[in-house]
């Protein structure tokens, strides 16, 4: 059994006061961590504030990090810095980071290794554009991303990560990938993980769906065989 993960990505939203109001309102409303992992991925400036106030059932994650321990990388945050804040997760390779900040799969691969070295669980994003989908390149695009992002990881390392499938055309657009199609693509991603790692690692890794997830769609999505949760913007 793969334990579900429900992760909220706040992106560049919420002041400190808004963040505190939110965390106080949800802390006592969450299911047991034994049943589902509930995560808030917040802006870096809010991380320590939220970690100090997370309840027993909630964990805090970052939205990005550099792969280096330290150095002349103005504006970046190292895995060591994240570790000292007490965060448990970090989102890596989000499509907005890939598109707006030119992040490469090679850099994401380095970040995965760095996060694992500091006992931070990477939530590794992948997804295709509308043009790539219409051209019939979904399997090719996602397969290439996963193979590069997961290059040289051991099976033990692979299962310590989480993948989030986020079709770029569905992020923030109000369009949601049909649940059956989302499940088909996620099953394909799982098979790619089996190819680059092991059969057991592919079966064990949690793969989330993200892209205009709504209360009206989540139940159907979670009923699918290969969808293990959601990354919700």
C-alpha positions as CSV (number, residue, x, y, z in Angstrom):
1,X,0.0,0.0,0.0
2,X,1.3,3.4,-1.0
3,X,0.4,6.1,1.6
4,X,-1.4,9.1,-0.1
5,X,0.2,12.5,-0.2
6,X,-1.8,15.8,-0.3
7,X,0.6,18.7,-0.9
8,X,-0.3,22.3,-1.2
9,X,2.0,24.6,-3.2
10,X,1.5,28.2,-2.1
11,X,3.7,29.5,-4.9
12,X,4.4,33.3,-4.3
13,X,1.4,33.9,-2.0
14,X,0.6,34.7,1.6
15,X,2.1,37.2,4.0
16,X,3.3,35.9,7.4
17,X,0.0,36.9,9.0
18,X,-2.0,35.1,6.3
19,X,0.2,32.0,6.6
20,X,-0.3,31.9,10.4
21,X,-4.0,32.3,10.1
22,X,-4.1,29.5,7.6
23,X,-2.0,27.0,9.5
24,X,-3.9,27.6,12.8
25,X,-7.2,27.0,10.9
26,X,-6.1,23.6,9.4
27,X,-3.9,22.1,12.0
28,X,-6.8,20.4,13.9
29,X,-8.7,19.5,10.7
30,X,-6.2,17.1,9.1
31,X,-6.4,13.3,8.9
32,X,-3.9,11.2,10.8
33,X,-0.4,11.2,9.3
34,X,-0.6,7.4,9.5
35,X,-3.2,7.5,6.8
36,X,-2.2,10.4,4.6
37,X,0.8,12.8,4.4
38,X,-0.4,16.4,4.5
39,X,2.1,19.0,3.3
40,X,2.3,22.8,2.8
41,X,5.1,23.9,0.4
42,X,5.5,27.6,1.2
43,X,7.8,30.5,0.2
44,X,11.2,30.3,1.9
45,X,10.7,33.3,4.1
46,X,7.8,31.6,5.8
47,X,9.3,28.1,6.3
48,X,10.7,28.4,9.9
49,X,7.6,30.3,11.0
50,X,5.4,27.4,9.8
51,X,7.6,24.6,10.9
52,X,7.5,25.9,14.5
53,X,3.7,25.8,14.3
54,X,3.0,22.6,12.3
55,X,0.8,20.2,14.2
56,X,1.3,16.5,14.5
57,X,-0.4,15.7,11.2
58,X,1.1,18.5,9.1
59,X,4.6,18.8,7.5
60,X,6.2,21.8,5.8
61,X,8.1,21.8,2.5
62,X,10.1,24.3,0.4
63,X,9.3,25.2,-3.2
64,X,12.9,25.0,-4.5
65,X,16.6,24.8,-3.5
66,X,20.1,24.8,-5.0
67,X,22.1,21.6,-5.1
68,X,25.3,23.2,-3.6
69,X,26.0,23.2,0.1
70,X,27.0,26.9,0.0
71,X,28.7,29.4,-2.3
72,X,28.3,32.4,-4.5
73,X,24.7,31.8,-5.6
74,X,23.0,35.1,-4.7
75,X,19.3,34.6,-3.9
76,X,19.5,30.8,-3.7
77,X,18.9,28.5,-0.7
78,X,21.0,25.4,0.1
79,X,19.8,22.0,1.2
80,X,21.8,22.5,4.5
81,X,19.8,25.7,5.1
82,X,16.5,23.9,4.5
83,X,17.5,21.1,6.8
84,X,18.2,23.5,9.6
85,X,14.7,25.1,9.2
86,X,13.2,21.6,9.8
87,X,11.3,21.2,6.5
88,X,10.5,17.7,5.4
89,X,9.9,18.2,1.7
90,X,11.0,20.2,-1.3
91,X,9.4,20.7,-4.7
92,X,11.9,20.3,-7.5
93,X,11.5,20.9,-11.2
94,X,8.1,22.6,-11.2
95,X,7.1,23.7,-14.7
96,X,7.3,27.3,-13.6
97,X,10.9,26.8,-12.5
98,X,11.7,25.0,-15.8
99,X,10.0,27.6,-18.0
100,X,10.7,30.9,-16.2
101,X,14.1,30.2,-14.6
102,X,15.5,27.8,-17.2
103,X,16.0,24.9,-14.8
104,X,17.4,21.8,-16.6
105,X,16.9,18.1,-15.9
106,X,20.6,17.8,-15.1
107,X,20.3,20.5,-12.4
108,X,17.1,18.8,-11.0
109,X,19.0,15.5,-10.9
110,X,21.7,17.1,-8.7
111,X,19.1,18.7,-6.5
112,X,17.4,15.3,-5.9
113,X,20.7,13.8,-4.7
114,X,21.4,16.9,-2.5
115,X,17.9,16.8,-0.9
116,X,18.2,13.1,-0.1
117,X,21.6,13.6,1.5
118,X,19.9,16.0,4.0
119,X,16.8,13.7,4.6
120,X,14.5,16.0,2.7
121,X,11.9,14.3,0.5
122,X,12.0,15.6,-3.1
123,X,8.6,16.1,-4.9
124,X,9.8,15.9,-8.5
125,X,7.6,17.5,-11.0
126,X,7.1,16.5,-14.7
127,X,4.6,17.5,-17.3
128,X,4.0,18.3,-21.0
129,X,2.8,21.4,-22.8
130,X,-0.4,21.4,-24.9
131,X,1.6,21.5,-28.1
132,X,3.5,18.4,-27.0
133,X,0.3,16.6,-26.1
134,X,-1.4,17.5,-29.4
135,X,1.7,16.3,-31.2
136,X,1.5,12.9,-29.5
137,X,4.7,13.4,-27.6
138,X,3.5,12.9,-24.0
139,X,5.3,9.6,-23.5
140,X,8.5,10.8,-25.1
141,X,8.6,14.1,-23.2
142,X,7.8,12.7,-19.8
143,X,10.0,9.6,-20.3
144,X,13.0,11.9,-21.1
145,X,12.3,14.0,-18.1
146,X,12.1,11.1,-15.7
147,X,15.2,9.3,-17.2
148,X,17.3,12.4,-16.8
149,X,16.0,13.5,-13.4
150,X,16.5,10.0,-11.9
151,X,19.8,9.2,-13.6
152,X,22.1,7.2,-11.3
153,X,19.8,7.0,-8.3
154,X,19.7,3.7,-6.5
155,X,16.4,1.9,-6.0
156,X,16.6,2.8,-2.3
157,X,16.9,6.5,-3.2
158,X,14.1,6.4,-5.8
159,X,11.5,5.2,-3.3
160,X,12.4,8.1,-1.0
161,X,11.2,10.5,-3.6
162,X,7.8,11.5,-4.8
163,X,6.8,12.3,-8.4
164,X,4.1,14.9,-9.3
165,X,2.6,14.7,-12.8
166,X,1.5,18.2,-13.7
167,X,0.3,18.6,-17.3
168,X,1.4,22.2,-18.0
169,X,-1.7,23.0,-20.0
170,X,-3.8,22.2,-16.9
171,X,-1.9,24.3,-14.3
172,X,-3.9,27.3,-13.3
173,X,-6.1,27.2,-16.4
174,X,-9.1,25.6,-14.9
175,X,-8.7,22.7,-17.3
176,X,-8.2,19.3,-15.6
177,X,-6.8,16.2,-17.2
178,X,-9.5,13.5,-17.3
179,X,-9.0,11.2,-14.4
180,X,-8.7,8.1,-16.6
181,X,-6.1,9.8,-18.8
182,X,-4.2,11.1,-15.8
183,X,-4.1,7.6,-14.4
184,X,-2.9,6.2,-17.8
185,X,-0.1,8.8,-17.9
186,X,0.9,8.2,-14.3
187,X,1.0,4.4,-14.9
188,X,3.3,5.1,-17.8
189,X,5.6,7.2,-15.6
190,X,5.6,4.4,-13.1
191,X,6.8,2.0,-15.9
192,X,9.6,4.4,-16.8
193,X,10.7,4.4,-13.2
194,X,10.8,0.6,-13.3
195,X,13.0,0.8,-16.4
196,X,15.5,3.2,-14.9
197,X,15.4,1.6,-11.5
198,X,13.7,-1.7,-10.4
199,X,10.3,-3.2,-10.6
200,X,9.8,-2.9,-6.8
201,X,10.9,0.8,-6.8
202,X,8.4,1.6,-9.5
203,X,5.6,-0.1,-7.6
204,X,6.6,1.7,-4.3
205,X,7.1,5.3,-5.5
206,X,4.2,7.7,-4.9
207,X,3.1,9.6,-7.9
208,X,0.8,12.6,-7.5
209,X,-1.5,14.4,-9.9
210,X,-1.4,18.2,-10.2
211,X,-3.2,20.7,-12.4
212,X,-6.3,22.5,-11.5
213,X,-7.2,19.9,-8.8
214,X,-10.6,20.8,-7.3
215,X,-12.8,19.4,-4.5
216,X,-15.2,18.2,-7.2
217,X,-12.5,16.2,-9.0
218,X,-10.3,14.8,-6.2
219,X,-12.5,11.9,-5.2
220,X,-12.6,10.5,-8.7
221,X,-8.8,11.1,-9.1
222,X,-8.0,9.3,-5.9
223,X,-10.1,6.3,-6.9
224,X,-7.7,5.5,-9.8
225,X,-5.2,2.7,-9.5
226,X,-1.9,4.7,-9.9
227,X,-2.7,8.2,-8.5
228,X,-1.3,8.5,-5.0
229,X,-2.3,12.0,-4.1
230,X,-2.2,15.6,-5.4
231,X,0.0,18.6,-5.6
232,X,-2.4,21.5,-5.4
233,X,-1.4,25.0,-6.5
